[in-house]
């Protein structure tokens, strides 16, 4: 390994953890789970480890999954006692939390509005986009829907984080299993349609804070799938760890972690670990 600033490089913190200690903060995405299960069985390796953060500072021995909830759910369902994860500090400057918005690919204007109008406690208002953005930024709205050729539909309701989250789940449940959607980072319908011509509307979500993510997860609730985006510095990718090591019921957690340390050290010594300072674009994910 050779770097312009060797002192800047650090290996990711990889550990085996008990599967039962891993708590997701978002709903499982059923659209991805089936394909993920097939890939795991075919490859026989864990390609990219889930990323978790410890809740010990909150007096809870569990770890909240920041990225990789579907991988954890798949491995848990398969009966794996332990999972290799990357552990990060949530307050590390290298961990950034942002938001995905959902670009919906079918025209839902009338049907979707009629559907969400039946959600108890949810109020809708037609506004201009600037007003809707301001309300969402102040968390006076839970989301807003940008529709082609129409006013923005601002969504309101809930007295606290958990009530607002329950309403968000109810809204997303109205389409996530039946209407295709893309995840985008900006709240511009025009930009979404330039990239995905079949997009008809855009559901814009608020920016969440790490404290809210931990609160939701540890309470047993879940955010809707695919709305939080964690950007992790020093992210471990292409670990390609054999699944047999995680499935082993005979070895203890301590034995597995000693084996993992040796396995990583061998790869580092064999010049198999790479760090890329520049942004990269992968075409095999």
Order of alpha helices (4+ residues) and beta strands (2+ residues): beta-beta-alpha-beta-beta-beta-alpha-beta-beta-beta-alpha-beta-alpha-beta-beta-alpha-beta-alpha-beta-alpha-beta-beta-alpha-alpha
